[in-house]
């Protein structure tokens, strides 16, 4: 049988060719920790249109820059 090994982590994390500067996505728990809220609260904020997130299947993903921009907007107002 053919023994297929996983590529090293550095190879698995390479960005898609042609797209430079790809920002990794945060899961709900990590993004919620940045705001010091419960992950479900963060998901409700997305559904209300307060924060931008992407739903992948049942999971939500967030860009750290989006979370930081939301914090900056709140501090400015």
DSSP file (Angstrom, degrees, kcal/mol; ACC not computed):
  #  RESIDUE AA STRUCTURE BP1 BP2  ACC     N-H-->O    O-->H-N    N-H-->O    O-->H-N    TCO  KAPPA ALPHA  PHI   PSI    X-CA   Y-CA   Z-CA
    1    1 A X              0   0    0      0, 0.0     2,-0.5     0, 0.0     0, 0.0   0.000 360.0 360.0 360.0 147.4    0.0    0.0    0.0
    2    2 A X        -     0   0    0      1,-0.1     2,-0.9     2,-0.0     0, 0.0  -0.630 360.0-144.7 -79.1 123.6    1.1    3.5   -0.7
    3    3 A X        -     0   0    0     -2,-0.5     2,-0.6     2,-0.0    -1,-0.1  -0.787  16.6-166.0 -92.6 104.5    2.1    5.4    2.4
    4    4 A X        -     0   0    0     -2,-0.9     2,-0.3     0, 0.0    -2,-0.0  -0.814   3.8-159.7 -96.8 121.2    1.1    9.0    1.9
    5    5 A X        -     0   0    0     -2,-0.6     2,-0.2     1,-0.1     3,-0.1  -0.691  22.5-109.8 -97.9 151.1    2.6   11.4    4.4
    6    6 A X        -     0   0    0     -2,-0.3     3,-0.1     1,-0.1    -1,-0.1  -0.520  39.2-109.0 -72.7 144.5    1.3   14.9    5.2
    7    7 A X        -     0   0    0     -2,-0.2     5,-0.1     1,-0.1    -1,-0.1  -0.338  46.6 -84.0 -68.0 157.6    3.4   17.7    4.0
    8    8 A X    >>  -     0   0    0      1,-0.1     4,-1.7     3,-0.1     3,-1.1  -0.196  42.7-106.4 -58.8 157.0    5.3   19.7    6.6
    9    9 A X  H 3> S+     0   0    0      1,-0.3     4,-1.5     2,-0.2    -1,-0.1   0.865 119.1  60.1 -54.5 -39.2    3.3   22.5    8.3
   10   10 A X  H 34 S+     0   0    0      1,-0.2    -1,-0.3     2,-0.2     4,-0.1   0.849 107.0  46.2 -61.3 -33.3    5.2   25.2    6.3
   11   11 A X  H X4 S+     0   0    0     -3,-1.1     3,-0.9     1,-0.2    -1,-0.2   0.831 109.3  54.3 -77.0 -32.5    4.0   23.7    3.1
   12   12 A X  H 3< S+     0   0    0     -4,-1.7    -2,-0.2     1,-0.2    -1,-0.2   0.760 106.1  53.5 -71.7 -23.5    0.4   23.4    4.3
   13   13 A X  T 3< S+     0   0    0     -4,-1.5    -1,-0.2    -5,-0.2    -2,-0.2   0.362  77.4 124.9 -94.1   4.5    0.2   27.0    5.2
   14   14 A X    <   -     0   0    0     -3,-0.9     3,-0.1    -5,-0.1    -3,-0.0  -0.405  63.7-116.9 -65.6 138.7    1.4   28.4    1.8
   15   15 A X        -     0   0    0      1,-0.1     2,-0.1    -2,-0.1    -1,-0.1  -0.274  38.6 -84.1 -71.3 163.6   -1.1   30.9    0.4
   16   16 A X    >   -     0   0    0      1,-0.1     3,-1.9     2,-0.1    -1,-0.1  -0.450  57.3 -97.2 -65.8 136.8   -2.9   30.3   -2.9
   17   17 A X  T 3  S+     0   0    0      1,-0.3    -1,-0.1    -2,-0.1     3,-0.1  -0.266 108.5  24.9 -58.3 139.9   -0.8   31.2   -5.8
   18   18 A X  T 3  S+     0   0    0      1,-0.1     2,-0.6    -3,-0.1    -1,-0.3   0.331 101.5  94.7  89.3  -7.7   -1.5   34.7   -7.2
   19   19 A X    <   -     0   0    0     -3,-1.9     3,-0.4     3,-0.0     2,-0.3  -0.925  55.0-173.1-120.5 107.3   -2.9   36.0   -3.9
   20   20 A X        +     0   0    0     -2,-0.6    -3,-0.0     1,-0.2    -4,-0.0  -0.693  62.9  25.6 -98.7 153.0   -0.4   37.8   -1.8
   21   21 A X  S    S+     0   0    0     -2,-0.3     2,-0.4     1,-0.2    -1,-0.2   0.837  72.6 178.6  71.1  34.5   -1.0   39.1    1.7
   22   22 A X        -     0   0    0     -3,-0.4     2,-0.5    -6,-0.1    -1,-0.2  -0.558  20.6-142.1 -72.6 126.9   -3.7   36.6    2.6
   23   23 A X        -     0   0    0     -2,-0.4    -1,-0.0     1,-0.0     2,-0.0  -0.777  18.9-120.0 -90.5 128.1   -4.8   37.2    6.2
   24   24 A X        -     0   0    0     -2,-0.5    40,-0.6     1,-0.1     2,-0.3  -0.352  29.0-117.8 -66.3 149.3   -5.6   34.0    8.2
   25   25 A X  E     -A   63   0A   0     38,-0.1     2,-0.3    39,-0.1    38,-0.2  -0.647  20.2-138.2 -90.4 144.8   -9.1   33.7    9.5
   26   26 A X  E     -A   62   0A   0     36,-4.2    36,-2.4    -2,-0.3     2,-0.1  -0.740  16.3-124.7 -98.1 147.7   -9.9   33.5   13.2
   27   27 A X  E  >  -A   61   0A   0     -2,-0.3     4,-2.5    34,-0.2     5,-0.3  -0.335  35.3 -96.1 -81.5 174.6  -12.5   31.2   14.6
   28   28 A X  H  > S+     0   0    0     32,-0.6     4,-2.6     1,-0.2     5,-0.2   0.871 122.2  52.4 -60.1 -39.8  -15.4   32.4   16.8
   29   29 A X  H  > S+     0   0    0      2,-0.2     4,-1.8     1,-0.2    -1,-0.2   0.914 112.5  43.4 -66.5 -43.1  -13.6   31.7   20.0
   30   30 A X  H  > S+     0   0    0      2,-0.2     4,-1.4     1,-0.2    -2,-0.2   0.922 116.5  46.3 -68.7 -44.9  -10.4   33.6   19.1
   31   31 A X  H  X S+     0   0    0     -4,-2.5     4,-1.0     1,-0.2    -2,-0.2   0.897 112.5  51.0 -65.3 -39.9  -12.3   36.6   17.6
   32   32 A X  H  X>S+     0   0    0     -4,-2.6     5,-2.2    -5,-0.3     4,-1.0   0.862 105.3  56.7 -65.6 -35.3  -14.6   36.7   20.6
   33   33 A X  H  <5S+     0   0    0     -4,-1.8    -1,-0.2     1,-0.2     3,-0.2   0.851 100.9  57.8 -64.5 -33.3  -11.6   36.7   23.0
   34   34 A X  H  <5S+     0   0    0     -4,-1.4    -1,-0.2     1,-0.2    -2,-0.2   0.842 115.7  35.8 -63.4 -32.4  -10.3   39.8   21.2
   35   35 A X  H  <5S-     0   0    0     -4,-1.0    -1,-0.2    -3,-0.4    -2,-0.2   0.476 108.7-124.2 -98.1  -4.9  -13.6   41.5   22.1
   36   36 A X  T  <5S+     0   0    0     -4,-1.0     2,-0.3     1,-0.2    -3,-0.2   0.906  71.5 119.2  59.4  44.3  -14.0   39.9   25.5
   37   37 A X  S   <S-     0   0    0     -5,-2.2    -1,-0.2    -6,-0.1     2,-0.2  -0.839  73.2 -88.4-128.4 167.9  -17.4   38.6   24.6
   38   38 A X     >  -     0   0    0     -2,-0.3     4,-1.8     1,-0.1     3,-0.5  -0.514  37.8-118.8 -73.4 145.9  -18.9   35.1   24.3
   39   39 A X  H  > S+     0   0    0      1,-0.2     4,-2.0     2,-0.2     5,-0.1   0.851 115.6  54.4 -55.2 -35.8  -18.6   33.5   20.8
   40   40 A X  H  > S+     0   0    0      2,-0.2     4,-2.1     1,-0.2    -1,-0.2   0.878 104.8  54.0 -67.5 -35.8  -22.4   33.3   20.5
   41   41 A X  H  > S+     0   0    0     -3,-0.5     4,-2.0     1,-0.2    -1,-0.2   0.913 108.0  50.2 -61.5 -42.4  -22.6   37.1   21.2
   42   42 A X  H  X S+     0   0    0     -4,-1.8     4,-1.7     1,-0.2    -2,-0.2   0.904 108.7  51.7 -62.7 -41.6  -20.1   37.7   18.4
   43   43 A X  H  X S+     0   0    0     -4,-2.0     4,-2.0     1,-0.2    -1,-0.2   0.869 108.5  51.5 -64.2 -36.2  -22.2   35.5   16.0
   44   44 A X  H  X S+     0   0    0     -4,-2.1     4,-1.8     2,-0.2    -1,-0.2   0.877 105.6  55.7 -66.4 -36.8  -25.3   37.6   16.9
   45   45 A X  H  <>S+     0   0    0     -4,-2.0     5,-2.5     1,-0.2     6,-0.8   0.875 107.5  49.9 -62.4 -36.4  -23.4   40.7   16.1
   46   46 A X  H ><5S+     0   0    0     -4,-1.7     3,-1.2     1,-0.2    -2,-0.2   0.928 108.7  51.0 -66.4 -45.0  -22.7   39.3   12.7
   47   47 A X  H 3<5S+     0   0    0     -4,-2.0    -1,-0.2     1,-0.3    -2,-0.2   0.799 109.7  51.3 -64.7 -28.2  -26.3   38.5   12.1
   48   48 A X  T 3<5S-     0   0    0     -4,-1.8    -1,-0.3    -5,-0.1    -2,-0.2   0.552 117.5-114.9 -83.3  -8.8  -27.2   42.1   13.1
   49   49 A X  T < 5S+     0   0    0     -3,-1.2    -3,-0.2    -4,-0.5    -2,-0.1   0.630  83.1 119.2  86.8  13.9  -24.7   43.4   10.6
   50   50 A X  S   <S+     0   0    0     -5,-2.5     2,-0.3     1,-0.2    -4,-0.2   0.854  79.1  23.4 -79.5 -35.9  -22.4   45.0   13.2
   51   51 A X  S    S-     0   0    0     -6,-0.8     2,-0.4    -9,-0.2    -2,-0.3  -0.966  81.7-120.7-131.2 145.4  -19.3   43.0   12.3
   52   52 A X        +     0   0    0     -2,-0.3    11,-0.4    -3,-0.1     2,-0.3  -0.734  41.0 158.1 -88.9 132.1  -18.4   41.2    9.1
   53   53 A X        -     0   0    0     -2,-0.4     2,-0.5    -7,-0.1     9,-0.2  -0.939  33.7-128.5-144.3 166.8  -17.9   37.4    9.3
   54   54 A X  E     -B   61   0A   0      7,-2.8     7,-2.6    -2,-0.3     2,-0.6  -0.979  14.9-144.5-122.4 128.8  -17.9   34.5    7.0
   55   55 A X  E     -B   60   0A   0     -2,-0.5     2,-0.7     5,-0.2     5,-0.2  -0.835  13.4-172.6 -95.0 122.0  -19.9   31.3    7.7
   56   56 A X  E >   -B   59   0A   0      3,-3.3     3,-2.0    -2,-0.6     2,-0.5  -0.913  67.6 -51.8-113.6 101.3  -18.1   28.2    6.5
   57   57 A X  T 3  S-     0   0    0     -2,-0.7    -2,-0.0     1,-0.3     0, 0.0  -0.584 122.3 -23.3  67.2-122.5  -20.6   25.4    6.9
   58   58 A X  T 3  S+     0   0    0     -2,-0.5     2,-0.3    -3,-0.1    -1,-0.3   0.508 124.4  89.5 -94.2  -7.0  -21.7   25.7   10.6
   59   59 A X  E <   - B   0  56A   0     -3,-2.0    -3,-3.3   -32,-0.0     2,-0.4  -0.659  66.4-140.8 -97.9 147.1  -18.6   27.6   11.6
   60   60 A X  E     - B   0  55A   0     -2,-0.3   -32,-0.6    -5,-0.2     2,-0.3  -0.840  15.5-167.1-103.6 142.9  -17.9   31.3   11.6
   61   61 A X  E     -AB  27  54A   0     -7,-2.6    -7,-2.8    -2,-0.4     2,-0.3  -0.966   3.5-170.0-130.0 147.1  -14.6   32.8   10.6
   62   62 A X  E     -A   26   0A   0    -36,-2.4   -36,-4.2    -2,-0.3     2,-0.4  -0.963  22.5-124.1-137.2 149.6  -13.4   36.4   11.1
   63   63 A X  E  >  -A   25   0A   0    -11,-0.4     4,-1.8    -2,-0.3     3,-0.4  -0.792  18.6-137.6 -90.5 137.2  -10.5   38.5   10.0
   64   64 A X  H  > S+     0   0    0    -40,-0.6     4,-2.7    -2,-0.4     5,-0.2   0.869 105.6  57.6 -60.7 -36.4   -8.4   40.1   12.8
   65   65 A X  H  > S+     0   0    0      1,-0.2     4,-2.4     2,-0.2    -1,-0.2   0.853 104.2  51.9 -64.1 -34.3   -8.3   43.3   10.8
   66   66 A X  H  > S+     0   0    0     -3,-0.4     4,-2.1     2,-0.2    -1,-0.2   0.907 110.8  47.3 -67.3 -42.1  -12.1   43.5   10.7
   67   67 A X  H  X S+     0   0    0     -4,-1.8     4,-2.1     2,-0.2    -2,-0.2   0.931 113.9  47.6 -63.9 -45.8  -12.3   43.0   14.5
   68   68 A X  H  X S+     0   0    0     -4,-2.7     4,-2.4     1,-0.2    -2,-0.2   0.888 110.5  51.9 -63.8 -39.7   -9.7   45.7   15.0
   69   69 A X  H  X S+     0   0    0     -4,-2.4     4,-2.3     2,-0.2    -1,-0.2   0.889 108.6  51.4 -64.1 -39.2  -11.4   48.1   12.6
   70   70 A X  H  X S+     0   0    0     -4,-2.1     4,-2.1     2,-0.2    -2,-0.2   0.911 109.9  49.3 -63.6 -42.8  -14.7   47.6   14.5
   71   71 A X  H  X S+     0   0    0     -4,-2.1     4,-2.3     1,-0.2    -2,-0.2   0.925 110.9  50.2 -61.5 -44.8  -12.9   48.4   17.8
   72   72 A X  H  X S+     0   0    0     -4,-2.4     4,-1.8     1,-0.2    -2,-0.2   0.895 109.9  50.3 -61.3 -40.7  -11.4   51.5   16.2
   73   73 A X  H  X S+     0   0    0     -4,-2.3     4,-1.3     1,-0.2    -1,-0.2   0.893 110.9  49.3 -64.3 -39.3  -14.8   52.7   14.9
   74   74 A X  H  < S+     0   0    0     -4,-2.1    -2,-0.2     1,-0.2    -1,-0.2   0.877 111.0  49.3 -68.2 -37.8  -16.3   52.2   18.4
   75   75 A X  H  < S+     0   0    0     -4,-2.3    -1,-0.2     1,-0.2    -2,-0.2   0.842 109.7  52.3 -70.3 -32.0  -13.6   54.1   20.1
   76   76 A X  H  <        0   0    0     -4,-1.8    -1,-0.2     1,-0.2    -2,-0.2   0.773 360.0 360.0 -74.9 -26.1  -13.9   57.0   17.6
   77   77 A X     <        0   0    0     -4,-1.3    -1,-0.2    -5,-0.1    -2,-0.2   0.473 360.0 360.0 -89.8 360.0  -17.7   57.4   18.2
